Amino acid sequence: MTPSNKIYAPNVYLFAFHLCNALESESNSPVEFASLWQKCDDILQTKLAVSSKFHDSYFHKNQEPFGSKVNLIDKSKVENRNSLAFAKEISVDNQPIPVKGFALPMRIDDSYALGLQIRIPEKNQGIKTPAVDVSIFEQFNPDNCLLPKFVQSYFGQTLLITAWLSAEQNEAAWKDSQFLKGLGKQCLEKLISGGENIPDFYREGELFGSPILEYDNPNQPDNYCHVIIWFFNSAITDDIWDETRYEDFMDLFLYRNKILRAYADSRKLYAVIREEYKQIGLDIDKTFQCLQRAQSQRRQSKGAGLNEEELEILGSQMIQMPPRAVKYARMVIDLQFCENTIAINAQNYQNKLNKISLDIKASKNYNDRNADLSFLSAFETQDCLRMQRQIQADLGYFKHGSGLLAQAIEAVRAVVAIEEADRDAELQATIQVVGSALGFVGIVASVAPYLIKQDPPDRKFYFPLSNIEIPSFILVLLISIGAGVFVWMSVWAIAQLKKILPKIKQRWPFR
């Protein structure tokens, strides 16, 4: 069998992260998802068919110890270990092969973290275990139980595969730069089966003296799967990769997945805000088109204002715009919160890398090449920077929407206020005209009888072109109405003259 498809002491590590103490206001609260610990039990018992189960081996929420990073295992129930161990045997080429592993539940700040390891040990009862075909990963991940679709962790997950290379494989890698990529692809295709989306190759490098490959599909958040394949070919790598580094990597992957979760949330927010921003623009344009038509009609109708329908539309806009502005501002704030989350976790990520580098350099057993963490730091220096710049660009664009809404609200409020003032002025003028007319009518009505009585007793009045006599009270009434109409028309004419006089002066100024 060719050396390209056999590996020694393969390991699969699952790092999955879930939010604890979820906010009730979150629409996608993790409370709706299955517990991370229950998922681990399902993997152990149902998929891997081992007897180990968390059960009461971890602290319940009200029994969790204090601290920013704590192990939730009750050591007294797991033989004073830091994790829940399990073991079983599988048959490979009619030969029994031991499979071992552990499950580690932790709380790191506001998150739960699950570390799950499945491996074939390097030795069994002091005897070196044989190299196995890459198809072994099918048995490590039955029914794709280690993939995000099954685990459903809130902050996502990372799968880390490690395996030792043989001397023949090292030589092949030295001769062919594509050899390790081919071997990594074989491992990945065996690990992920059944037509699931296999992540794309993303980058390669070296870590702690051994080659490492990364597979990712960051542009597909719904099918996101992050896998790292690390081929050991140096004893130094095995020496550095100890329990301390394991917990450091758990922190690193937590920060990484929080960043990716925040960025994925920002893309969803971006789509919603963009649509709202577009709709705001259309609604504002529609409102001001209505105002322009009203203004045109006002000019054509010599001062006619908004009709009742137009005024009702503007009034409705005044009611709807303020809550809409608040909702829009909140979405922009949520987008800014995503940016802050990325910045905070990117700094945490870099601080952890600095600590790892200092720890390695503090030991006299390693050189600078062994302490080179550029493969890991690329995520913070390249990916995080790109995400932050994208969100900053979005914020710079969308922040104009709040100002646009505020200006539109003020403009509509001003137009409505002007219209109401004009209507109040017209009402006052009408009242003045009617009042003047009625007052004059009253005066005439009270004086008219005296005028009529002074006429000769035989003096009579007739309707024009007829012999019909006009009674005295009818005559008084007609005189009063006529006087009222005359006064009303006079006052109205004076008011209209006051309106058009400034326009006349503008057209034909007198010097």
Secondary structure, DSSP 8 states (H G I E B T S, - for coil): --GGGEEEEEEEEEEEEEESS--TT-TT-GGGS--HHHHHHIIIIIIS--S---TTSB--GGG--SSSEEE-B-GGGTTT-SSEEEEEEEEETTEEEEEEEEEEEEEETTEEEEEEEEE--SEETTEE---EETTHHHHHSGGGTTSHHHH--TTEEEEEEEEE--HHHHHHHHH-TTHHHHHHHHHHHHHS-TT----EEEEEEEETTEEEEEEE-TT-GGG---EEEEEE--HHHHHHSSHHHHHHHHHHHHHHHHHHHHHHHHHHHHHHHHHHHHHHHHHHHHHHHHHHHHHHHHHHTTS----HHHHHHHHHHHHHHHHHHHHHHHHHHHHHHHHHHHHHHHHHHHHHHHHHHHHHHHSTT--TTTT--HHHHHIIIIIIHHHHHHHHHHHHHHHHHHHHHHHHHHHHHHHHHHHHHHHHHHHHHHHHHHHHHHHHHHHHHHHHHHHHHTS-TT---B-TTS--B--HHHHHHHHHHHHHHHHHHHHHHHHHHHHHHHHHHHHS---
